[in-house]
Amino acid sequence: MSSQSSILETRDLVKDFGGLRAVDHCSVRIMPGTITGIIGPNGAGKTTLFNLMSGAVSPSGGSIHLDGRRIDGMGMSQTFRLGLVRTFQIPREMQRMTVLENLMLVPGFQTGERVWASWLLPGRVAREEKRIEKQALDILELLSFSHLANEYAGNLSGGQKKLLEFGRTLMSRPKVVLLDEPGAGVNRTLLQDLARNILTASVERGITFVIIEHDMRFVMSMCDPIIVMANGSVIAKGAPLDIQQDPQVMEAYLGRRSSGAA
């Protein structure tokens, strides 16, 4: 892949819900290894764009490409297997399972999922479970979460659940992660932890991130480039400083007027 090739791209994407056009001829290019932010007011079409990219809903028009392969029309399980993973505003942890067990559930097609395998292939099942457990423990260490490995997920705070969900995405060895408002309901300390983990995963694991977020401090410090949406379309894209200085963006999306001040 050349340095100019996108890893995720939408071309002239459209999504209609009855008479409402939620995404209106939206074209974006996400470059590999970047941390891209998507901002805009409520109703701008950001989450619908994520739903389209991940395969949760099908587009009314246009196309979506992952690593050069067309994926529009695929379901979430298919895009997941291709390395495109998304999180949700509300974490979806298994509350009655431990943090470690939540992580170990993620890798698909485990031998132990077959009822007969435990009887006929006990050694293979044990080796595979040991490998997955080590992977999960490594991720817990990365997240500074090892002390909570045996805690039930349902007992975690909202911010801790966000970190757990982030850990679950890493267990899938993704190419691209779509993070939907990772900062919502997270205190500043845990948000800093999450930011550090995103940067580490981007640099050390080569994962590309696309982040919807309303916390402007988080977006401006983490993301480059930043895409601004309104009414289902992209109205601006650029580096954080360029976005902050764009008069339309400052007034409509950052709560600042073009004349003025912080």
C-alpha positions in Angstrom: 0.0 0.0 0.0 1.4 3.4 -1.0 1.6 6.2 1.5 -1.2 7.9 -0.5 -3.6 5.0 -0.3 -6.5 5.2 2.1 -7.2 2.3 4.4 -10.9 3.3 4.8 -12.9 5.4 2.3 -16.5 6.4 1.6 -17.4 7.6 -1.9 -20.5 9.8 -2.4 -22.2 7.9 0.5 -25.9 8.4 1.0 -28.3 7.1 3.7 -32.0 7.9 3.7 -34.4 6.9 6.5 -37.8 7.4 4.9 -37.9 11.1 4.0 -34.9 12.0 6.1 -31.4 12.1 4.5 -29.0 11.3 7.4 -25.9 11.1 5.2 -25.8 13.3 2.1 -23.2 12.4 -0.5 -20.4 12.0 2.1 -16.9 11.3 0.9 -14.1 10.7 3.4 -10.6 9.2 3.1 -9.0 7.8 6.2 -5.2 7.3 5.9 -3.5 4.3 7.5 -1.9 4.9 10.9 -3.8 8.1 11.6 -6.1 9.1 14.5 -8.9 11.0 12.7 -11.5 12.9 14.6 -15.1 13.5 13.4 -17.0 16.4 15.0 -20.3 18.2 14.4 -23.5 19.0 16.2 -26.1 16.4 17.2 -27.9 15.2 14.0 -24.9 15.9 11.8 -24.8 12.2 10.6 -21.7 11.1 12.5 -23.0 8.0 14.2 -24.9 7.1 11.0 -21.7 7.3 9.1 -20.1 4.9 11.6 -23.1 2.6 11.3 -22.6 2.5 7.5 -18.8 2.0 7.7 -19.2 -0.9 10.1 -22.0 -2.6 8.3 -24.7 -2.0 10.9 -26.8 -0.5 8.3 -26.7 -0.5 4.5 -26.2 2.7 2.4 -28.9 4.0 0.1 -26.1 5.0 -2.4 -22.4 5.4 -2.8 -19.7 2.9 -1.7 -17.4 2.1 1.2 -13.9 0.6 0.8 -11.6 -1.0 3.3 -8.0 -1.5 2.3 -9.1 -1.3 -1.3 -11.9 -3.8 -0.9 -15.5 -2.8 -1.3 -17.5 -3.6 1.8 -20.8 -1.7 1.6 -23.6 -4.3 1.9 -21.5 -6.5 4.2 -22.8 -7.1 7.8 -20.9 -6.2 11.0 -19.6 -9.8 11.4 -18.0 -9.7 8.0 -16.4 -6.2 8.4 -15.2 -7.4 11.9 -13.4 -10.3 10.3 -11.8 -8.0 7.8 -10.4 -5.9 10.7 -12.9 -3.1 11.0 -14.1 -2.8 14.6 -16.4 -0.2 16.2 -17.4 0.6 19.7 -20.6 2.2 20.9 -21.5 5.2 23.1 -22.8 2.7 25.7 -20.4 -0.2 26.5 -21.7 -3.7 25.8 -19.8 -5.7 28.3 -20.8 -9.1 29.6 -21.7 -8.0 33.1 -21.7 -11.4 34.8 -18.3 -12.3 33.5 -14.9 -11.1 34.7 -12.9 -8.5 32.9 -10.4 -11.2 31.8 -13.3 -13.4 30.6 -14.7 -10.5 28.6 -11.5 -10.1 26.8 -11.0 -13.9 26.2 -14.4 -14.1 24.5 -13.4 -11.8 21.6 -11.3 -14.0 19.3 -13.6 -15.9 17.0 -13.6 -19.5 15.8 -12.1 -20.8 19.0 -11.7 -24.6 19.1 -13.3 -24.8 22.5 -16.6 -23.4 21.1 -17.3 -26.8 19.6 -18.9 -29.1 22.2 -17.1 -32.2 21.0 -13.6 -30.5 21.0 -13.1 -30.6 24.7 -13.5 -34.4 24.5 -11.6 -35.1 21.3 -9.0 -32.3 21.2 -8.4 -31.4 24.9 -4.7 -30.6 24.3 -5.5 -28.3 21.4 -8.2 -26.5 23.4 -6.0 -26.0 26.4 -3.1 -24.6 24.3 -5.4 -22.2 22.5 -7.0 -21.0 25.7 -3.6 -20.4 27.2 -2.5 -18.4 24.2 -5.7 -16.3 24.3 -5.4 -15.8 28.1 -1.8 -14.5 27.6 -3.0 -12.1 24.9 -5.7 -10.8 27.3 -3.3 -10.5 30.2 -0.9 -8.5 28.0 -3.7 -6.1 27.0 -4.7 -5.7 30.6 -1.2 -4.8 31.5 -1.1 -2.3 28.6 -4.3 -0.7 29.9 -2.9 -0.7 33.6 -6.0 -2.9 34.3 -4.4 -6.1 35.6 -5.6 -5.5 39.1 -9.2 -5.8 37.8 -8.7 -9.0 35.8 -11.0 -11.0 38.1 -13.5 -8.3 38.8 -17.0 -8.7 37.4 -17.5 -6.3 34.5 -20.8 -5.3 35.8 -19.1 -3.8 38.9 -16.9 -1.4 36.9 -17.4 2.3 36.7 -18.6 3.9 33.5 -15.1 5.0 32.6 -13.6 1.6 33.4 -16.2 0.0 31.1 -15.0 2.2 28.3 -11.5 1.1 28.9 -12.6 -2.6 29.0 -14.4 -2.1 25.6 -11.3 -0.6 24.2 -9.4 -3.6 25.4 -11.9 -5.8 23.7 -11.3 -4.1 20.4 -7.5 -4.7 20.8 -8.2 -8.4 21.3 -9.5 -8.6 17.8 -6.2 -7.4 16.3 -8.0 -4.7 14.2 -6.8 -2.7 11.3 -9.3 0.2 11.9 -11.2 1.0 15.1 -14.2 3.3 15.1 -14.6 4.9 18.5 -18.0 6.4 19.1 -17.7 9.1 21.9 -15.1 7.3 24.0 -15.0 10.3 26.4 -18.8 10.3 27.2 -19.3 9.7 31.0 -15.5 9.3 31.6 -13.7 11.4 34.2 -10.7 13.4 33.2 -8.2 10.9 34.7 -9.6 7.9 32.9 -9.9 9.9 29.7 -6.2 10.7 29.9 -5.6 6.9 30.4 -7.7 6.2 27.3 -5.9 8.8 25.2 -2.6 7.3 26.2 -3.8 3.8 25.3 -5.1 5.0 21.9 -1.7 6.7 21.1 0.2 3.6 22.2 -2.0 1.3 20.1 -1.6 3.6 17.1 2.2 3.8 17.3 3.1 0.3 18.6 0.4 -1.8 16.8 -0.2 0.3 13.7 -3.9 0.6 14.3 -5.9 3.3 12.5 -8.5 5.1 14.7 -11.5 7.2 13.7 -13.1 9.0 16.7 -16.5 10.7 17.1 -16.2 12.9 20.2 -17.8 16.1 21.6 -14.9 16.8 24.0 -13.0 19.4 22.0 -9.9 19.3 24.2 -9.7 15.5 23.7 -10.2 15.8 19.9 -7.8 18.7 19.4 -5.0 17.1 21.4 -5.5 13.6 19.9 -6.6 13.8 16.3 -5.1 14.8 13.1 -6.8 15.3 10.7 -10.2 16.4 12.0 -13.4 16.1 9.8 -16.3 18.4 10.5 -19.8 17.3 9.5 -23.1 19.1 9.3 -26.4 18.0 7.8 -25.0 14.7 6.7 -22.1 16.2 4.7 -18.4 17.0 5.3 -18.0 20.8 5.5 -14.3 20.9 6.6 -11.2 18.8 7.0 -7.8 19.6 8.2 -5.3 19.8 11.0 -6.5 20.9 14.5 -5.1 24.4 14.1 -6.8 24.8 10.7 -10.1 23.6 12.1 -9.9 25.9 15.1 -9.3 28.9 12.8 -12.0 28.1 10.3 -14.7 30.8 10.8 -17.6 28.5 10.1 -16.3 25.8 12.3 -15.5 28.2 15.2 -19.0 29.6 15.2 -21.1 26.6 14.6 -19.2 23.7 16.2 -16.6 25.1 18.6 -18.8 27.8 20.2 -16.5 30.6 19.0 -17.0 33.5 16.7 -14.6 34.2 13.8 -13.8 37.6 15.3 -13.0 36.4 18.5 -11.7 34.9 21.3 -11.2 31.7 23.1 
